[in-house]
Amino acid sequence: MPGRRADARVRLHIPARLVLLSGTQHCFLEDLSVTGAAIIPQDGLPEAGTSGILMCEHVEAFGIIRWARHGRCGLMFDEKLPLAQVVSLRHIADSFETNERERNMERARAWVQGRSKTL
């Protein structure tokens, strides 16, 4: 079926960086497969056709932006990532979610107790 992905993707939503010729953008890596990624850039969408490097933890992947819309963009990698790297980022994402939840709970406790001015 045309347009369907051949490779399974893992949901992540972890911080990453997208390095472009125009500069580095902080982003969230929304999902990942061995052939590409969906990214949520924090500082505007790069144009389709733009080359860039996705950097997240121990992964560096060069690719081309294939689409950009609705606050998200898709990066197709020049070379497939090893499946082990994709799986290891899934484990990092699990830890990140747990740690972020704990940090948010501590911020809320501090705010309620008057120890902090912001959440």
N, C-alpha and C positions, 0 to 999 in steps of 0.2 A: 504494500500500500504506500503510495507516494506521500512524503511528508512525515511519516512515522519514524520515530527513533529506533535505531537498531540496538542501541546499548541502554541498559537499565541505568537509571539515575538514582542517587541517594540525596535525600533532603538534608541540608546542613544548617543554614542560616548562622554562619559564623563570620567574624570580621576577616577581611582580606584587603589586599591592595591591587589596583589595576594600574600598571605602569604604561603610559602612553607617551608618544613624542611630545605632547603638549603638557605633560606633567604626570604626577602620581595622584590617583584618586583613592580615597578610602571607600570601601564598599562592603557589602555583605555578600558572601558566597551562598546563594540560595540553594542550588543543587549542582551536582557534579556527576559526570560519567567519565569513562576513559577517553571519550572523544570531544567533550565540551562541557560548558558550564553556563548556568543562568546566574547573573550578577545584578545586584541592586546598588548602583553607584550613588554616593552621597552628594556629589557636586555636578550633576547634570549628566545626560546620556551622551556617550561618544557616538559618532556617526557609523552607520554600517559601512564596512570596508576598512575601518581603522584597525591597524595592527597594535597589539599590546601583549603585555606579559601579566598573567595572573600570578600573584604571590600570596600564599596562605600556608602558614606553618612551614613545613619542609617541602612544599610543592611549589615549583616554578614552571609555568606552562605558557609557551608562546602560542598565539593564535590570532584570529581575525574576528572582529565583531560582525556577526551575520545578520543580526536584527537588533533594533532598539525601539522600544515602545512601552508606554504605560509605566515608566519609571524603572524598567528592567532592560537588560540586554543579554544577548546570547553570544558567547565566545566559542568558536570552533577551533580546537587545538590543531597545530600543524602535525604533531605526532601524538599518538595515543599515550595516555598515562598508564603506568603499570597499575593493574587492578589493586595491588597491595597498597598503593598510595591513596587510592579512592577509599578503600576500606579503613585505612588508618585515620583519614579525615573524619569519617563517620564516628569513630571512637572519640576523637577530639571534640566533635560537635556535641556528643552526649555529655561529656565532662563540662563543656562550656555552658550548656543549658542548665545543668545542676548548679554550677558555681554562680552563674548569673542570677538564678532564683534565690540562692542563699544571700548574695550581695544585696539584692533588692529587699529581701526580708530584713536584713540588718539596717539598711537605710531607713526603712519604714519604722522599725523599732526606735532608732535614734531620733527620728522626727517626732514620733509620739512622745518620747521621753524628754523632748526639748534639747537634745544634744546636737541637733543639726538643723540648719535653716532650710536645707533643700533635700529633696528625695533624690 
